[in-house]
């Protein structure tokens, strides 16, 4: 039996002041998570954020233009 899960999810990811909102393509649900910590790049923009919950399934590696990983909280970063 082969898996039909996708590791990349099409979604609109919005990073606000202390919160991240994710709306997956084909769904009306918006998932929100609080930002626990950020790692800024040299230009001051956040390149990596840690969220207070999981916003991805265990097989997913990208949501929108962001790389995601984590087991209890989500680490989200811009894809290279």
N, C-alpha and C positions, 0 to 999 in steps of 0.2 A: 504494500500500500504506500503510495507516495503522498507527500504533504502538499497541500494547496495553499499553505500560508505564504504571504509575501513578507519579505524582510524590509521592504521599503513601502511606506504608507504615504499616499498623497493627502496633504492636509494644509490648512492655513494655520500657521503658528504665529501668535502675537505675544510679544514680550512687553509687558507694561511695568508700572512702578511696583515692584515686589510681587508680581503675579505673572504667570504664563497661561495663556488660553489656547486650546487646540481644538479645531473643528476639522474632523476628518471628512474627506470627500465622500459624498453619498449619505452622510449622516447629519441629522439636525442637532445632535447632542454636542455641547461644548464642554470639554474637560478643562478644569482650572486647577492650578497648583500654586502654592506659595513658593517664592524663591528663598531658599535658606542661605545661600552663599553664591558669590560670583567671582570669577577670575578675569580681570580685565586684560585686554591686549595693550600694546604700546600706545595705540591711539585713544585709549580710554573706553572703548566700546567693550561690552561683555562678550567674551568668546566662549566661556564655559559657565554654566549655571548648575546648581544643585537644587532640586525641587523636593518638597516635603512628602511626596508620594510617587508611586509609579504611574506614569502616563502612557506606558507602552506595554505590549505583550512580550513575553520572554523571547519570542522568535524575531521581534522587530529590531532592526538596527538603525533605521532612519525614519523620521517623521518630517514631512516637508523637506526643507533644506538642512535639517539638523540631524546630527548623529545622536542616538540615545543609547544608554546602557544603565544597568543598575539592578539590584535585587530587592532593596527595601525602599530606596529613594531613587529618583532618576537624575542622572548626569546628562545634561543636554549641551551640545556644542555645535558650532557651525561646521558643516561638512567642508572638507578641503577641496 
